[in-house]
Amino acid sequence: MNTLKQRLLTNWHLMRIMRLGIGIMLLVMGIQNKDWAMGLFSVFFLYQAVTDTGCCSSQACYTPPSAKDPASLNRAEGEDVEYEEIK
């Protein structure tokens, strides 16, 4: 139960908020238009927002954030960057 609570209350990012908004919007439109197909489609987005899953629910396309900045990965520490002007 503790992990479910943590999953619901933490790690909210832009895509998760967008899925929640799209799901709520589609659910309201489905109820107003009495369209059950749109209501079922909204459940898909609401499920993704609540459980923080995407189309890749196994998170196989997840890459962990780098601890270093990308500019420092290409050179050794203390090494100066040399620039060559091209005309």
Residue, then its C-alpha position, 0 to 999 in steps of 0.5 A: m500500500n505504501t508504494l501505491k501511495q508513493r507512486l500516486l503522490t510523487n514523480w509528477h512531470l509534464m507528460r504525466i500532467m498532460r495525460l491526466g488533463i487529456g484523460i479528464m477532457l476526454l472523459v467529460m466530452g464522452i459524458q457530454n456526448k454520451d459516447w462510450a468509446m471516447g469514455l473508454f479511450s479516456v480511461f487509457f489516458l487516466y490509467q497512464a497518468v495514475t500509474d505513471t506508465g507510458c506506451c512503453s510500460s516496461q520502461a525499456c526506453y528509459t535512460p537515467p539522467s547523467a550525473k555530469d553535464p554533457a559538455s564535460l563528458n567529451r573532455a578530460e578534467g582540466e583540459d582546455v578546449e581548442y577552437e579552430e576557425i574555418k573560413 
